[in-house]
Amino acid sequence: MKKKMIYITIILSVFISITSLKAQAGLGPEDVVRTGLSGWQFLKINGDAGQAGMAGAFTAAYTGSAQAIFGNPSGLAEVQNIDVAFNNVTWIADIQYTSVAVGYKMGSGVVGLSFASLSYGDMDETINSQVAGETRTEAVVTGNTFTAADNAVGVSYAKKVTDQLSVGGNYRIISETIEDYSVSNYSLDFGTTYYTGYKSLRLSMVARNFGPDVRLAGWDEDVQVEPVDIKMPVDYRVGLAMDFLDDGEGPHFMTVSCEGTHPNDGREKINLGVQYLYKDMLAIRAGYRANYDEEGLTFGFGVNVPLGGRTARVDYGYVDFGRLQSVSMISIGLSL
């Protein structure tokens, strides 16, 4: 009992510490509209198809694979040897998102490496041209094209502090580039997973995308607008997950997960997800994302294929974006 109280105290201490950091990150009162107050929006994208199929309710549900780096880094502590994950997403407006992660067990912990990239494709270049005989200007297509991209390279570490408590973190170098202009920054993620001791119930807490404000542009004499410092898209999450239909012998296994998120640039949201696993081979997933502007229902499926001591994973995820149509995700993984 005393040990459990120590674990709970540790988790609450992390919660209090992160809550104090939220104020520094610019999270204002509940009645203040925070939309559009941060940049680096690509950091919000989680390309894992499995997590997407469960509506993103992943902080307590997903452990044991390199995909945990993109959700709750403490889940990386469950990697047994080496795990590799690759994700590809056709995002809104044909924007392409690609990410890869590797987890490697080293001593009592697990080290991870990750890379994520968002490519906007080629876009037509336009310039402002003076209209003959008038004082106004108009946009003119030059015939040239330009591109833009966002990238993140990270290193992670996770460890089981006890049989019930895991902790983990990410450090990422991030950059945004448009044509010949670029800006860089860094971000920090922290996560914990705690098995409560009541059946399979676990509690998770995650703080993502902490980092300094950054100025994306300098003074432009033509525009005559003073640039402002852009905040990081800080995201604080608390999740619960529990397994059902698991009697240790039967082929059926179900996980139910719920998660609340508090971003510094939008309303609080709730993610609800469920996964049914048959014989540890076929997974069917569904979920619902509540209080989002467009997102709602999600679903997905996955197949685990044994390969002589190794396991290959293929997952598909679908997210309904309402008026923005839908997003499909494909993930491939390999546990060695």
C-alpha positions in Angstrom: 0.0 0.0 0.0 2.8 2.4 0.9 4.5 1.7 -2.5 1.3 2.5 -4.4 1.0 5.8 -2.5 4.6 6.6 -3.6 3.7 5.9 -7.2 0.6 8.0 -7.1 2.5 10.8 -5.4 5.1 10.7 -8.2 2.4 10.9 -10.9 0.6 13.7 -9.1 3.9 15.6 -8.8 4.3 15.3 -12.6 0.8 16.5 -13.0 1.3 19.6 -10.8 4.6 20.4 -12.5 3.1 20.2 -16.0 0.1 22.2 -14.9 2.5 25.0 -13.8 4.2 24.8 -17.1 0.9 25.2 -18.9 0.6 28.8 -17.7 4.1 29.5 -19.0 3.1 28.0 -22.3 0.2 30.4 -22.7 -2.8 28.4 -21.7 -5.3 31.0 -20.6 -8.7 30.9 -18.8 -11.4 28.5 -20.0 -13.5 31.3 -21.4 -10.8 32.7 -23.6 -10.8 31.7 -27.3 -7.4 30.2 -27.9 -7.7 29.2 -31.6 -4.8 30.2 -33.7 -2.5 31.1 -30.9 0.3 28.7 -31.8 2.4 27.6 -34.7 4.2 24.3 -35.6 0.8 22.7 -36.3 2.4 19.6 -38.0 3.5 18.4 -34.5 -0.2 17.7 -33.8 -0.4 15.0 -36.5 0.0 11.4 -35.3 0.5 9.3 -38.4 0.0 5.9 -36.7 -2.9 4.2 -38.4 -3.6 2.0 -35.3 -3.9 5.0 -33.0 -6.0 6.9 -35.6 -8.4 4.0 -35.8 -9.0 4.4 -32.0 -9.7 8.1 -32.4 -6.3 9.0 -31.1 -7.1 7.7 -27.6 -3.7 6.2 -27.4 -1.9 7.6 -24.4 -2.9 4.7 -22.1 -3.7 2.1 -24.8 -0.6 1.9 -27.0 2.6 0.4 -25.5 5.3 -1.9 -26.7 6.1 -0.5 -30.1 8.1 2.4 -31.6 4.8 4.1 -32.4 4.6 5.2 -28.8 7.2 7.9 -29.6 4.5 9.8 -31.5 1.9 9.4 -28.7 3.0 8.6 -25.2 6.8 8.1 -25.0 6.5 6.1 -21.8 4.9 3.3 -23.8 8.3 2.8 -25.5 9.5 1.1 -22.3 7.5 -2.0 -23.2 9.7 -2.7 -26.3 11.4 -6.1 -25.7 14.2 -5.9 -28.2 14.0 -3.8 -31.4 10.9 -2.3 -33.0 10.6 -0.4 -36.2 7.5 1.6 -37.4 6.7 3.5 -40.6 3.7 5.7 -41.3 2.3 7.3 -44.4 -0.6 9.7 -44.5 -2.4 11.4 -47.3 -3.4 14.5 -45.4 -6.0 17.2 -46.2 -5.5 18.8 -49.7 -3.1 16.0 -50.8 -0.5 17.0 -48.3 1.8 14.1 -47.5 2.9 13.1 -44.0 5.6 10.5 -43.5 7.2 9.3 -40.3 9.5 6.5 -39.1 10.5 5.4 -35.6 12.9 2.9 -34.1 13.0 1.6 -30.5 16.0 -0.3 -29.2 16.2 -1.9 -25.7 19.4 -0.9 -24.1 20.1 -2.0 -20.5 17.2 -1.2 -18.3 15.6 1.3 -20.7 14.7 1.8 -24.3 16.2 4.3 -26.7 14.3 5.6 -29.6 14.9 7.6 -32.8 12.3 9.2 -35.0 11.8 11.3 -38.0 8.6 13.0 -39.3 8.1 15.1 -42.4 5.1 17.0 -43.8 5.4 17.9 -47.5 3.1 20.4 -49.1 4.0 19.6 -52.7 4.7 22.1 -55.5 2.7 25.3 -55.5 2.5 28.1 -58.1 4.5 31.2 -57.4 2.7 34.5 -57.5 3.9 38.1 -57.1 2.2 41.4 -56.6 2.3 43.4 -59.8 1.4 47.1 -60.2 -1.7 47.5 -62.3 -0.9 49.9 -65.2 -2.3 53.4 -64.6 -3.6 52.5 -61.1 -2.2 52.5 -57.6 -3.4 49.0 -56.7 -1.5 45.8 -57.3 -2.8 42.3 -58.3 -1.4 38.8 -57.9 0.3 37.5 -61.0 1.3 33.8 -61.6 5.0 33.8 -62.6 5.1 30.2 -64.0 7.5 29.1 -61.4 6.8 26.8 -58.5 7.9 26.5 -54.9 7.5 24.1 -52.1 7.2 24.0 -48.3 8.0 21.3 -45.7 8.0 20.7 -42.0 10.5 18.3 -40.4 11.2 16.8 -37.0 14.1 14.7 -35.9 14.0 13.2 -32.4 15.7 11.1 -29.8 13.7 9.3 -27.0 14.2 7.4 -23.8 11.8 5.4 -21.7 12.2 3.2 -18.7 10.2 1.0 -16.4 10.7 2.6 -12.9 8.7 -0.3 -11.4 6.5 -3.0 -12.7 3.6 -0.5 -12.5 5.2 2.8 -13.5 6.9 3.7 -16.8 8.2 7.1 -17.8 9.5 8.5 -21.1 10.4 11.6 -23.0 11.2 12.9 -26.4 13.6 15.7 -27.5 13.1 16.8 -31.1 14.7 19.3 -33.4 12.0 20.8 -35.6 12.1 23.0 -38.7 9.8 24.7 -41.1 10.9 25.6 -44.6 9.2 27.6 -47.4 11.3 28.1 -50.6 14.6 29.5 -49.4 13.4 30.6 -45.9 13.5 28.4 -42.9 13.2 28.5 -39.1 14.1 25.9 -36.5 13.3 25.2 -32.8 13.1 22.3 -30.4 10.3 20.5 -28.6 10.1 18.3 -25.5 7.5 15.6 -24.7 7.0 13.9 -21.4 4.8 10.9 -20.6 3.9 8.4 -17.8 2.0 5.2 -17.7 0.8 3.8 -14.4 -0.8 0.4 -13.9 -3.2 0.9 -11.0 -3.3 -2.7 -9.8 -7.1 -2.9 -10.4 -7.3 -5.6 -13.1 -5.6 -4.1 -16.3 -6.6 -0.5 -15.6 -3.9 2.0 -16.4 -3.6 5.7 -16.2 -1.5 7.9 -18.4 -0.5 11.5 -18.5 1.4 13.2 -21.4 2.6 16.7 -22.1 3.7 17.3 -25.6 5.4 20.0 -27.7 7.0 22.1 -24.9 9.5 24.6 -26.3 10.4 28.2 -26.5 8.5 30.8 -28.5 10.1 31.6 -31.9 9.9 34.5 -34.4 9.1 33.1 -37.8 10.0 36.3 -39.7 11.9 39.5 -39.5 10.9 43.1 -40.2 9.8 43.7 -43.8 9.8 47.3 -45.1 7.2 46.5 -47.7 4.7 44.9 -45.4 5.3 47.2 -42.5 4.0 44.7 -39.9 6.0 43.8 -36.8 6.2 40.0 -36.5 5.2 38.3 -33.3 6.7 35.4 -31.4 4.9 32.2 -32.2 4.1 29.7 -29.3 4.5 26.0 -29.5 1.3 23.9 -29.8 1.4 22.6 -26.2 -0.9 19.6 -25.7 -1.7 18.1 -22.3 -3.4 14.7 -22.1 -4.8 12.4 -19.5 -6.0 8.9 -20.5 -7.4 5.7 -19.1 -7.4 2.2 -20.7 -8.6 -1.2 -19.7 -8.6 -4.7 -21.3 -11.7 -6.9 -21.4 -12.6 -10.4 -22.7 -9.1 -11.6 -21.6 -9.3 -14.8 -19.6 -5.8 -15.9 -20.4 -7.0 -18.7 -22.6 -9.5 -17.5 -25.2 -8.8 -15.9 -28.5 -10.7 -12.7 -27.8 -9.1 -9.5 -26.5 -10.6 -6.1 -26.2 -9.2 -2.7 -25.1 -11.3 0.3 -24.3 -9.6 3.7 -24.0 -10.7 7.2 -23.2 -8.6 10.4 -23.2 -9.0 14.1 -22.4 -6.8 16.7 -24.1 -6.2 20.3 -23.2 -4.4 22.3 -25.9 -3.1 25.8 -25.6 -4.7 26.8 -28.9 -8.2 25.4 -28.9 -11.0 23.8 -26.9 -10.7 20.8 -24.7 -11.5 17.6 -26.5 -12.3 14.0 -25.7 -11.2 10.9 -27.6 -12.9 7.5 -27.2 -11.6 4.3 -28.7 -12.0 0.6 -28.7 -9.9 -2.2 -30.2 -10.9 -5.9 -30.7 -8.1 -8.3 -31.2 -8.6 -11.9 -32.4 -5.9 -14.5 -31.7 -3.4 -11.7 -31.5 -3.5 -11.5 -35.3 -6.5 -9.5 -36.5 -7.4 -6.1 -35.0 -10.6 -4.1 -35.6 -10.7 -0.6 -34.2 -13.3 2.2 -33.9 -13.5 5.5 -32.1 -15.1 9.0 -31.8 -13.4 12.4 -31.4 -15.6 14.8 -29.5 -15.7 18.6 -29.5 -13.6 18.9 -32.7 -14.5 21.3 -35.4 -14.7 18.7 -38.1 -13.3 15.3 -36.9 -15.7 12.7 -35.6 -15.9 9.0 -36.3 -12.9 6.9 -36.9 -12.2 3.2 -37.7 -9.4 0.9 -38.7 -8.0 -2.6 -38.8 -4.7 -4.3 -38.6 -3.0 -7.6 -39.2 -0.1 -9.1 -37.1 1.9 -11.7 -39.0 4.4 -14.0 -37.2 7.7 -14.4 -39.0 9.7 -17.0 -37.1 10.3 -15.1 -33.9 9.5 -11.8 -35.4 6.2 -10.0 -35.9 5.2 -7.8 -38.8 2.3 -5.4 -38.5 0.2 -3.7 -41.1 -2.5 -1.2 -40.0 -5.0 1.0 -41.8 -6.8 4.0 -40.2 -9.6 6.2 -41.4 -10.6 9.6 -39.9 -13.7 11.5 -41.0 -13.0 15.2 -41.3 -16.5 16.3 -42.2 -16.5 19.1 -44.8 -12.8 18.4 -45.4 -13.7 14.8 -46.4 -11.5 12.0 -44.9 -7.9 11.1 -44.2 -6.5 7.6 -44.7 -3.4 6.3 -43.0 -1.2 3.2 -43.5 1.4 2.0 -41.0 3.9 -0.9 -41.2 5.8 -2.2 -38.3 8.3 -4.9 -37.4 9.2 -6.3 -34.0 12.6 -8.1 -34.0 
